Structures are given as structure tokens and as C-alpha cells.
Amino acid sequence: PPAPEISFNAEAMFEDYVMCSPPDGYYVELVWNEPPDRSGIDHYQVVLQAYVDNQWKTILRENVPADTLSLAINKEVNDPAYCGLKFQARIRAMDREEAWGEWSPWLGFPTIPPPG
């Protein structure tokens, strides 16, 4: 299948930054479309990385059922270890014939804690 198109919804933004505030913070989710596939989509695989110590670290790799087109990531974004860092996410689909599709391009977004 073709790569899904991925974006995010954030409860709070400051300019281009997603707001984060440990421990519970703000709601953030990844959202995507269902790509066309003749056999249909079986599930999605989502990877979320944070830029830690000058390198990208995978902090979430999740399989998501085909009937779900979003994934909440507020736990990761509001984690005190990652709040204020850059994040990137990508997704791919597996069809019902067990063929993986292409990865989406990386979707990057910076986070920022509240002032003070």
C-alpha cells in the first residue's frame, strides 16, 4: 500500500511548537489517512522518536488496528525526559496480504514547556 499521510493535532501550540507540561500536560495525537489498497489495510505501524543527546531515539513503536486512524502521544510528549525536545514520527500500513507499504516521510515537530 502507499504510505499514509501523517499529521498531528495538539491541544496547545505556541507558534510552531507543541506545548508540553509534565506530568499530565496537553493532549497530542498523530492522525493519518487510510491509503488505498486492493486487499484492504490490516494494521498500521507507528514510530515516534525524540531527539536525545544529539541522536534520534525511538520511544514508541506501536501497531494500530486498521479501523483506527489516530494515536495519542501525550504520555510521551509530556514525559519530563522528553518535554522540550524535538520529535519525529512516521507510519506505514500492512495490507491484508501481509505486505508492508512504504514508510511515510518523517513528520517533525518541536515541543516547548510553559515559561517559568
DRENMIMI-934408 format. One record per residue: residue in three letters; residue number from 1; z, y, x of N, C-alpha, C in turn. Coordinates in Angstrom, 2 decimals, padded with zeros to 5 digits, always signed. Example, Ala and Ser with C-alpha at 12.3 -4.5 7.8 and 13.67 -1.06 7.14 Angstrom:
<rs>
+------+-----+---------+---------+---------+---------+---------+---------+---------+---------+---------+
! type ! seq !     n_w !     n_v !     n_u !    ca_w !    ca_v !    ca_u !     c_w !     c_v !     c_u !
+------+-----+---------+---------+---------+---------+---------+---------+---------+---------+---------+
!  ALA !   1 ! +007.80 ! -005.69 ! +013.19 ! +007.80 ! -004.50 ! +012.30 ! +007.80 ! -003.30 ! +013.20 !
!  SER !   2 ! +007.08 ! -002.25 ! +012.85 ! +007.14 ! -001.06 ! +013.67 ! +007.87 ! +000.03 ! +012.90 !
+------+-----+---------+---------+---------+---------+---------+---------+---------+---------+---------+
</rs>
This chain:
<rs>
+------+-----+---------+---------+---------+---------+---------+---------+---------+---------+---------+
! type ! seq !     n_w !     n_v !     n_u !    ca_w !    ca_v !    ca_u !     c_w !     c_v !     c_u !
+------+-----+---------+---------+---------+---------+---------+---------+---------+---------+---------+
!  PRO !   1 ! +000.00 ! -001.21 ! +000.83 ! +000.00 ! +000.00 ! +000.00 ! +000.00 ! +001.27 ! +000.86 !
!  PRO !   2 ! -000.53 ! +002.35 ! +000.35 ! -000.46 ! +003.62 ! +001.08 ! +001.00 ! +004.07 ! +001.21 !
!  ALA !   3 ! +001.24 ! +004.97 ! +002.13 ! +002.59 ! +005.50 ! +002.32 ! +002.99 ! +006.36 ! +001.13 !
!  PRO !   4 ! +004.24 ! +006.19 ! +000.64 ! +004.72 ! +007.11 ! -000.39 ! +004.86 ! +008.52 ! +000.19 !
!  GLU !   5 ! +004.82 ! +009.52 ! -000.69 ! +005.09 ! +010.89 ! -000.27 ! +006.58 ! +011.14 ! -000.49 !
!  ILE !   6 ! +007.27 ! +011.56 ! +000.59 ! +008.73 ! +011.71 ! +000.55 ! +009.11 ! +013.18 ! +000.62 !
!  SER !   7 ! +010.15 ! +013.54 ! -000.11 ! +010.72 ! +014.89 ! -000.04 ! +012.22 ! +014.76 ! -000.32 !
!  PHE !   8 ! +012.90 ! +015.89 ! -000.41 ! +014.32 ! +015.82 ! -000.71 ! +014.69 ! +016.84 ! -001.77 !
!  ASN !   9 ! +015.78 ! +016.55 ! -002.47 ! +016.42 ! +017.50 ! -003.38 ! +017.81 ! +017.76 ! -002.85 !
!  ALA !  10 ! +018.18 ! +019.02 ! -002.72 ! +019.50 ! +019.37 ! -002.22 ! +020.19 ! +020.29 ! -003.21 !
!  GLU !  11 ! +021.46 ! +020.00 ! -003.47 ! +022.25 ! +020.82 ! -004.39 ! +022.42 ! +022.24 ! -003.86 !
!  ALA !  12 ! +022.53 ! +022.38 ! -002.53 ! +022.76 ! +023.71 ! -001.96 ! +021.93 ! +023.89 ! -000.70 !
!  MET !  13 ! +021.23 ! +025.02 ! -000.64 ! +020.41 ! +025.35 ! +000.53 ! +020.82 ! +026.73 ! +001.04 !
!  PHE !  14 ! +020.66 ! +026.93 ! +002.35 ! +020.78 ! +028.26 ! +002.94 ! +019.53 ! +028.46 ! +003.78 !
!  GLU !  15 ! +018.62 ! +029.33 ! +003.31 ! +017.31 ! +029.49 ! +003.91 ! +016.65 ! +028.11 ! +004.00 !
!  ASP !  16 ! +016.30 ! +027.62 ! +005.20 ! +015.65 ! +026.31 ! +005.32 ! +016.65 ! +025.18 ! +005.57 !
!  TYR !  17 ! +017.93 ! +025.49 ! +005.54 ! +018.96 ! +024.50 ! +005.86 ! +019.52 ! +023.86 ! +004.61 !
!  VAL !  18 ! +019.79 ! +022.56 ! +004.70 ! +020.53 ! +021.85 ! +003.66 ! +022.01 ! +022.06 ! +003.95 !
!  MET !  19 ! +022.75 ! +022.51 ! +002.96 ! +024.19 ! +022.73 ! +003.14 ! +024.92 ! +021.39 ! +003.18 !
!  CYS !  20 ! +025.89 ! +021.30 ! +004.08 ! +026.75 ! +020.11 ! +004.16 ! +028.18 ! +020.59 ! +004.31 !
!  SER !  21 ! +029.11 ! +019.83 ! +003.77 ! +030.51 ! +020.21 ! +003.81 ! +031.38 ! +018.97 ! +003.68 !
!  PRO !  22 ! +031.87 ! +018.43 ! +004.82 ! +032.71 ! +017.23 ! +004.74 ! +033.99 ! +017.52 ! +003.94 !
!  PRO !  23 ! +034.61 ! +016.52 ! +003.30 ! +034.12 ! +015.14 ! +003.26 ! +033.17 ! +014.87 ! +002.10 !
!  ASP !  24 ! +033.32 ! +015.56 ! +000.98 ! +032.52 ! +015.22 ! -000.21 ! +031.27 ! +016.07 ! -000.32 !
!  GLY !  25 ! +031.39 ! +017.34 ! +000.01 ! +030.24 ! +018.21 ! +000.17 ! +029.30 ! +018.30 ! -001.00 !
!  TYR !  26 ! +028.03 ! +018.43 ! -000.67 ! +026.98 ! +018.70 ! -001.64 ! +026.11 ! +017.46 ! -001.84 !
!  TYR !  27 ! +025.49 ! +017.41 ! -003.02 ! +024.60 ! +016.28 ! -003.33 ! +023.23 ! +016.49 ! -002.68 !
!  VAL !  28 ! +022.76 ! +015.46 ! -002.00 ! +021.42 ! +015.47 ! -001.38 ! +020.79 ! +014.11 ! -001.65 !
!  GLU !  29 ! +019.50 ! +014.11 ! -002.01 ! +018.81 ! +012.85 ! -002.23 ! +017.39 ! +012.93 ! -001.69 !
!  LEU !  30 ! +016.91 ! +011.78 ! -001.27 ! +015.49 ! +011.62 ! -000.92 ! +014.77 ! +011.18 ! -002.18 !
!  VAL !  31 ! +013.56 ! +011.68 ! -002.38 ! +012.75 ! +011.31 ! -003.55 ! +011.33 ! +011.01 ! -003.07 !
!  TRP !  32 ! +010.65 ! +010.12 ! -003.78 ! +009.29 ! +009.75 ! -003.39 ! +008.50 ! +009.32 ! -004.62 !
!  ASN !  33 ! +007.19 ! +009.20 ! -004.41 ! +006.30 ! +008.76 ! -005.48 ! +006.00 ! +007.27 ! -005.30 !
!  GLU !  34 ! +005.53 ! +006.64 ! -006.35 ! +005.09 ! +005.24 ! -006.25 ! +003.62 ! +005.23 ! -005.85 !
!  PRO !  35 ! +003.31 ! +004.66 ! -004.67 ! +001.91 ! +004.64 ! -004.25 ! +001.12 ! +003.61 ! -005.05 !
!  PRO !  36 ! -000.18 ! +003.82 ! -005.21 ! -001.00 ! +002.84 ! -005.93 ! -001.13 ! +001.55 ! -005.11 !
!  ASP !  37 ! -001.04 ! +000.41 ! -005.79 ! -001.22 ! -000.87 ! -005.12 ! -001.64 ! -001.88 ! -006.18 !
!  ARG !  38 ! -002.69 ! -002.65 ! -005.91 ! -003.22 ! -003.54 ! -006.95 ! -002.24 ! -004.62 ! -007.38 !
!  SER !  39 ! -001.37 ! -005.08 ! -006.46 ! -000.40 ! -006.11 ! -006.84 ! +000.91 ! -005.51 ! -007.34 !
!  GLY !  40 ! +001.09 ! -004.20 ! -007.15 ! +002.33 ! -003.56 ! -007.55 ! +003.33 ! -003.51 ! -006.40 !
!  ILE !  41 ! +004.29 ! -002.62 ! -006.49 ! +005.29 ! -002.45 ! -005.44 ! +006.48 ! -003.36 ! -005.72 !
!  ASP !  42 ! +006.95 ! -004.04 ! -004.67 ! +008.13 ! -004.90 ! -004.80 ! +009.40 ! -004.11 ! -004.47 !
!  HIS !  43 ! +009.39 ! -003.40 ! -003.34 ! +010.53 ! -002.57 ! -002.97 ! +010.12 ! -001.58 ! -001.87 !
!  TYR !  44 ! +011.04 ! -000.66 ! -001.58 ! +010.82 ! +000.35 ! -000.54 ! +011.84 ! +000.15 ! +000.57 !
!  GLN !  45 ! +011.48 ! +000.57 ! +001.76 ! +012.44 ! +000.62 ! +002.86 ! +012.53 ! +002.08 ! +003.32 !
!  VAL !  46 ! +013.75 ! +002.60 ! +003.32 ! +014.00 ! +003.99 ! +003.72 ! +014.80 ! +003.98 ! +005.02 !
!  VAL !  47 ! +014.41 ! +004.83 ! +005.96 ! +015.14 ! +005.01 ! +007.21 ! +015.56 ! +006.47 ! +007.30 !
!  LEU !  48 ! +016.85 ! +006.68 ! +007.60 ! +017.39 ! +008.02 ! +007.80 ! +017.97 ! +008.10 ! +009.20 !
!  GLN !  49 ! +017.59 ! +009.14 ! +009.94 ! +018.09 ! +009.32 ! +011.29 ! +018.73 ! +010.70 ! +011.42 !
!  ALA !  50 ! +019.70 ! +010.79 ! +012.34 ! +020.32 ! +012.06 ! +012.70 ! +020.10 ! +012.27 ! +014.19 !
!  TYR !  51 ! +019.95 ! +013.54 ! +014.59 ! +019.72 ! +013.87 ! +016.00 ! +021.08 ! +014.05 ! +016.68 !
!  VAL !  52 ! +021.49 ! +013.01 ! +017.41 ! +022.83 ! +012.95 ! +018.02 ! +022.67 ! +012.80 ! +019.53 !
!  ASP !  53 ! +023.36 ! +013.64 ! +020.29 ! +023.33 ! +013.54 ! +021.76 ! +021.91 ! +013.49 ! +022.30 !
!  ASN !  54 ! +021.06 ! +014.41 ! +021.83 ! +019.68 ! +014.56 ! +022.30 ! +018.79 ! +013.35 ! +022.03 !
!  GLN !  55 ! +019.13 ! +012.57 ! +021.00 ! +018.23 ! +011.48 ! +020.60 ! +018.41 ! +011.18 ! +019.12 !
!  TRP !  56 ! +017.36 ! +010.61 ! +018.53 ! +017.41 ! +010.23 ! +017.12 ! +018.16 ! +008.91 ! +016.99 !
!  LYS !  57 ! +019.13 ! +008.88 ! +016.08 ! +019.95 ! +007.70 ! +015.83 ! +019.77 ! +007.29 ! +014.37 !
!  THR !  58 ! +019.40 ! +006.03 ! +014.14 ! +019.27 ! +005.53 ! +012.77 ! +020.66 ! +005.34 ! +012.18 !
!  ILE !  59 ! +020.94 ! +006.06 ! +011.10 ! +022.26 ! +005.96 ! +010.47 ! +022.18 ! +005.27 ! +009.10 !
!  LEU !  60 ! +020.96 ! +005.06 ! +008.61 ! +020.80 ! +004.37 ! +007.33 ! +019.44 ! +003.70 ! +007.31 !
!  ARG !  61 ! +019.43 ! +002.41 ! +006.98 ! +018.19 ! +001.67 ! +006.73 ! +018.45 ! +000.89 ! +005.46 !
!  GLU !  62 ! +017.74 ! +001.26 ! +004.40 ! +018.09 ! +000.74 ! +003.08 ! +016.84 ! +000.24 ! +002.36 !
!  ASN !  63 ! +016.95 ! -000.95 ! +001.75 ! +015.90 ! -001.42 ! +000.86 ! +016.24 ! -000.96 ! -000.55 !
!  VAL !  64 ! +015.25 ! -000.39 ! -001.23 ! +015.44 ! +000.20 ! -002.55 ! +014.51 ! -000.49 ! -003.52 !
!  PRO !  65 ! +015.00 ! -000.90 ! -004.71 ! +014.14 ! -001.59 ! -005.68 ! +012.95 ! -000.73 ! -006.10 !
!  ALA !  66 ! +011.88 ! -001.40 ! -006.52 ! +010.62 ! -000.73 ! -006.88 ! +010.79 ! +000.27 ! -008.01 !
!  ASP !  67 ! +011.73 ! +000.02 ! -008.92 ! +011.87 ! +000.92 ! -010.07 ! +012.75 ! +002.13 ! -009.76 !
!  THR !  68 ! +013.15 ! +002.29 ! -008.50 ! +013.98 ! +003.42 ! -008.09 ! +013.18 ! +004.29 ! -007.13 !
!  LEU !  69 ! +013.05 ! +005.58 ! -007.45 ! +012.24 ! +006.49 ! -006.64 ! +013.08 ! +007.59 ! -006.01 !
!  SER !  70 ! +014.36 ! +007.26 ! -005.74 ! +015.24 ! +008.22 ! -005.06 ! +016.39 ! +007.46 ! -004.40 !
!  LEU !  71 ! +017.01 ! +008.13 ! -003.44 ! +018.16 ! +007.54 ! -002.74 ! +019.11 ! +008.67 ! -002.36 !
!  ALA !  72 ! +020.35 ! +008.58 ! -002.84 ! +021.35 ! +009.60 ! -002.48 ! +021.74 ! +009.43 ! -001.01 !
!  ILE !  73 ! +021.74 ! +010.54 ! -000.28 ! +022.13 ! +010.51 ! +001.14 ! +023.27 ! +011.50 ! +001.41 !
!  ASN !  74 ! +023.98 ! +011.92 ! +000.35 ! +025.04 ! +012.90 ! +000.57 ! +026.17 ! +012.35 ! +001.43 !
!  LYS !  75 ! +026.45 ! +011.04 ! +001.36 ! +027.50 ! +010.46 ! +002.20 ! +027.18 ! +010.68 ! +003.67 !
!  GLU !  76 ! +025.91 ! +010.47 ! +004.04 ! +025.50 ! +010.61 ! +005.44 ! +025.43 ! +012.10 ! +005.85 !
!  VAL !  77 ! +024.82 ! +012.92 ! +005.00 ! +024.65 ! +014.34 ! +005.33 ! +026.00 ! +015.05 ! +005.44 !
!  ASN !  78 ! +026.96 ! +014.66 ! +004.60 ! +028.27 ! +015.32 ! +004.60 ! +029.28 ! +014.64 ! +005.53 !
!  ASP !  79 ! +028.87 ! +013.62 ! +006.25 ! +029.74 ! +012.95 ! +007.22 ! +030.10 ! +013.96 ! +008.32 !
!  PRO !  80 ! +031.40 ! +014.09 ! +008.66 ! +031.78 ! +015.06 ! +009.69 ! +031.06 ! +014.84 ! +011.03 !
!  ALA !  81 ! +030.67 ! +013.61 ! +011.31 ! +029.98 ! +013.32 ! +012.57 ! +028.54 ! +013.84 ! +012.57 !
!  TYR !  82 ! +027.95 ! +014.09 ! +011.38 ! +026.53 ! +014.46 ! +011.30 ! +026.28 ! +015.82 ! +010.66 !
!  CYS !  83 ! +027.24 ! +016.37 ! +009.91 ! +027.05 ! +017.67 ! +009.26 ! +026.77 ! +018.73 ! +010.32 !
!  GLY !  84 ! +025.69 ! +019.47 ! +010.14 ! +025.28 ! +020.49 ! +011.10 ! +024.17 ! +020.03 ! +012.03 !
!  LEU !  85 ! +023.80 ! +018.76 ! +011.94 ! +022.74 ! +018.22 ! +012.79 ! +021.41 ! +018.21 ! +012.05 !
!  LYS !  86 ! +020.34 ! +017.88 ! +012.79 ! +019.02 ! +017.69 ! +012.18 ! +018.91 ! +016.24 ! +011.70 !
!  PHE !  87 ! +018.21 ! +016.07 ! +010.59 ! +017.96 ! +014.74 ! +010.03 ! +016.45 ! +014.55 ! +009.90 !
!  GLN !  88 ! +016.05 ! +013.28 ! +009.87 ! +014.68 ! +012.95 ! +009.51 ! +014.71 ! +011.62 ! +008.75 !
!  ALA !  89 ! +013.74 ! +011.48 ! +007.83 ! +013.66 ! +010.28 ! +007.00 ! +012.20 ! +009.90 ! +006.84 !
!  ARG !  90 ! +012.00 ! +008.61 ! +006.62 ! +010.66 ! +008.12 ! +006.30 ! +010.81 ! +006.90 ! +005.41 !
!  ILE !  91 ! +009.70 ! +006.50 ! +004.81 ! +009.73 ! +005.41 ! +003.83 ! +008.42 ! +004.64 ! +003.89 !
!  ARG !  92 ! +008.51 ! +003.37 ! +003.54 ! +007.32 ! +002.54 ! +003.35 ! +007.58 ! +001.61 ! +002.17 !
!  ALA !  93 ! +006.48 ! +001.08 ! +001.65 ! +006.57 ! +000.20 ! +000.48 ! +006.12 ! -001.20 ! +000.86 !
!  MET !  94 ! +006.75 ! -002.20 ! +000.23 ! +006.25 ! -003.57 ! +000.32 ! +005.70 ! -003.93 ! -001.06 !
!  ASP !  95 ! +004.48 ! -004.49 ! -001.07 ! +003.91 ! -004.85 ! -002.37 ! +004.35 ! -006.26 ! -002.78 !
!  ARG !  96 ! +003.90 ! -006.68 ! -003.94 ! +004.33 ! -007.98 ! -004.48 ! +003.70 ! -009.16 ! -003.73 !
!  GLU !  97 ! +002.73 ! -008.86 ! -002.86 ! +002.15 ! -009.91 ! -002.00 ! +002.84 ! -009.93 ! -000.63 !
!  GLU !  98 ! +003.97 ! -009.22 ! -000.53 ! +004.79 ! -009.15 ! +000.68 ! +004.07 ! -008.52 ! +001.86 !
!  ALA !  99 ! +003.20 ! -007.55 ! +001.57 ! +002.53 ! -006.80 ! +002.63 ! +003.19 ! -005.43 ! +002.74 !
!  TRP ! 100 ! +003.62 ! -005.08 ! +003.96 ! +004.18 ! -003.74 ! +004.18 ! +003.07 ! -002.71 ! +004.18 !
!  GLY ! 101 ! +003.35 ! -001.56 ! +003.62 ! +002.43 ! -000.43 ! +003.69 ! +002.71 ! +000.42 ! +004.91 !
!  GLU ! 102 ! +001.94 ! +001.48 ! +005.03 ! +002.13 ! +002.43 ! +006.13 ! +003.45 ! +003.20 ! +005.94 !
!  TRP ! 103 ! +004.05 ! +003.59 ! +007.07 ! +005.20 ! +004.49 ! +007.01 ! +004.71 ! +005.88 ! +006.59 !
!  SER ! 104 ! +005.51 ! +006.57 ! +005.84 ! +005.23 ! +007.99 ! +005.56 ! +005.44 ! +008.77 ! +006.86 !
!  PRO ! 105 ! +004.89 ! +009.98 ! +006.95 ! +005.28 ! +010.83 ! +008.08 ! +006.78 ! +011.13 ! +007.99 !
!  TRP ! 106 ! +007.38 ! +011.43 ! +009.13 ! +008.80 ! +011.80 ! +009.12 ! +008.99 ! +013.10 ! +008.33 !
!  LEU ! 107 ! +010.00 ! +013.13 ! +007.49 ! +010.43 ! +014.33 ! +006.79 ! +011.68 ! +014.82 ! +007.49 !
!  GLY ! 108 ! +011.59 ! +015.99 ! +008.12 ! +012.74 ! +016.51 ! +008.85 ! +013.40 ! +017.66 ! +008.11 !
!  PHE ! 109 ! +014.72 ! +017.76 ! +008.25 ! +015.45 ! +018.91 ! +007.69 ! +016.75 ! +019.12 ! +008.47 !
!  PRO ! 110 ! +017.05 ! +020.40 ! +008.74 ! +018.31 ! +020.70 ! +009.40 ! +019.43 ! +020.88 ! +008.37 !
!  THR ! 111 ! +020.67 ! +020.66 ! +008.82 ! +021.82 ! +020.88 ! +007.94 ! +022.72 ! +021.95 ! +008.56 !
!  ILE ! 112 ! +023.50 ! +022.58 ! +007.71 ! +024.39 ! +023.64 ! +008.18 ! +025.68 ! +023.59 ! +007.37 !
!  PRO ! 113 ! +026.84 ! +023.63 ! +008.07 ! +028.10 ! +023.68 ! +007.34 ! +028.36 ! +025.09 ! +006.82 !
!  PRO ! 114 ! +029.27 ! +025.22 ! +005.87 ! +029.60 ! +026.57 ! +005.38 ! +030.19 ! +027.41 ! +006.52 !
!  PRO ! 115 ! +030.05 ! +028.73 ! +006.46 ! +030.64 ! +029.57 ! +007.51 ! +032.16 ! +029.45 ! +007.52 !
!  GLY ! 116 ! +032.72 ! +029.65 ! +008.69 ! +034.18 ! +029.57 ! +008.82 ! +034.51 ! +028.25 ! +009.35 !
+------+-----+---------+---------+---------+---------+---------+---------+---------+---------+---------+
</rs>
